[in-house]
């Protein structure tokens, strides 16, 4: 049976919405915010380890900037109307790439800096029509895992290949299994900027990067500035959508006049590679909720350890144990009210991966009995060892652990 993330996400207190905030503008509740924060932190650290430098840029820009980039001509119907301020028209951005292009242009650049990998988890906005909005899948306020690589032409192949490897690592950690690769090419019509030679060169670079990987070509699905590789995934309802993307762009560096000084002393135009490892946090979590049925991998579970004292006499020990777990970096909670059976069932309904039950015997000998999310029970062990066990599977950079 298909799990609807809209229903389950609200049952698990991950997110909700309110008419006074508006359609397509969900808010994240503490449990959902905790899970999202862990995924965002992981993506940040993964990118940092692979040479990306993170920035912040405004969610607004002048209309003129989007006219230069080409977004205004090709995207205006999906953008919020300009806001007049003095003599300027400010627009909520539909993408981050123009800001990153200008960020690179703000300094003199040398070939020694290339490839320059600029990343940002940044907000952008789409004026989606109310009829297509739903849950986290189609929203108006988007937090995008985005990056742009500025490189020399002879570096593009290696950079695209490195991004594909990075995507594999991120998707495995998130518990996702992409199903297909798509080479999205330009179609008919005048929206595609640049000449034939530019497009043919960009398409050839992406085809070379896909050597040995089965893929399908789809006409008319390219961005207006260049072709792209779309990593496709099928959700539990059988619907296919793009999880991640890589785009090769010769057009925007030309429109913004980007240059770097080459080894020969000349000025050269960089190539701009757009990429997102996991897309927007909203659409990503809509999919993660359904794929995992709300039972997220331990490292981004909202609560990793639920501590349950059997009786009032164990309450102080349970609180002390939970405090130790929190100091060790875990997300732990204590629940005192109700029968122990009801509290265990409640933890299962909330998809908590570990439950620690403390009775008189455990408190007396300083041990903890851990119960797994699937109902299995582990042998009692010293409290410090129990915390260390949970911590050992609470990082996305550690290999998965199987319990005996």
Steps between C-alpha positions, in 0.01 A plus 500: 500500500632843407599721795402863447763730647238769559307277740797330667701820531220657700443188712871496592500876570760564229327790324168676464339803336258777584271707277627819663854421382377396157476211257828342397678642805530211750672547834731244659418381851782412745519133397512582130741787556736267690503248215543771238782665695693172510461448124603860429803467730601176329478651152700803616774281647505263203548796266766652724696175495494510120633849453185712496500845658169612648345843465184691587320719249179708519164355405427821307654650190432776253284415203791612281714213629238246388471671164873454449491136614198422282273396786265794449440415135457128564368481856299814567168313521642288783650792692333722756419851374773764544491717811566868437743668739604848398612472142572128518290193430597219736407139431491192723750275332390187312855358505840565656725490192498873410610590854784248486613628161523854639671373814775352283517817290550713813871406515782460249531127433805297398528160336665387823163535679325267257297294541321739736214313671241732657218344704199633686193359666289798404138613476325562172138556405264380229153645439341158467128501421278396790362202309836321486609561860511207740687399813875535454509390136382829343562812707563871447791542741789266421825431683737366235820300537684680222853549370680644199842394380698753299772325305709492186366311200746214543387454864130453427516124442677427828270732693181343365636151574587610855147634549351168388713318759399751766134444415544125547645556847227742607214287371634187673527686832143628467369153420398585144534289185496696173339305218618669180719766341359740246688724259269799461556679169358812339189479290341722241434866561690814576533479879840328485779758511828475309589348167508144371875464559463589867222246552678225310813549707306493830305190396822321398651568842201350679486196270867434572436520876222238462727251322424155644179620670168409334293811429219626281494820297199729535451795269350822630598448867824703505536822696485810281875547553625145445442123496494297817527158656195428714520220755153347514325322784167319521293564811290233674196607295689424178552864402838598354669828585845657496698457820824668394641687202820608325494772233777630276463870424702711256231767474483660844877559531478682167196708598659609828845552349682252725874468440814360656867565426661201329855367527585668170395838640184516292142533620276196464134425562426230761240230454223494762385158622174513695430208735271392782566179690154464649279779368283701737460402865124511458470258209782284639320450832169438330673207334700387806185483714335270246806285424573433867141511625617765748760258646804703400856364525634551851725792412212730401218352710339792693540311829769231502453373854184491712569437870217335696518448877277213611392681815536828688799361693698483176407849373812674629729233355317517167541878483869471585550234230323714240714799597815291445370395159431861406851600608629224274327669207185289482142621474341340806176549690351363823133404530359430847121502466284195429562129525832368374318303230318811377825698492677228302214496250512880476873488425433244226229721351745791496756277322769553767791268411614423859305473823678464834292343775626556855361292784619446855751232395654714224532801732658284771775362277536803270386316188253576224278270294466632144202418282529552123238659278419161343411354840824312566663534841874520557670351806537741795830688500664777706341839441814645344519208255133547405563865419813411303307238300233749393765764428686253278212499249405865543737640237443485123876470449517164679412173323164350595511264797304182536391400847530135598 
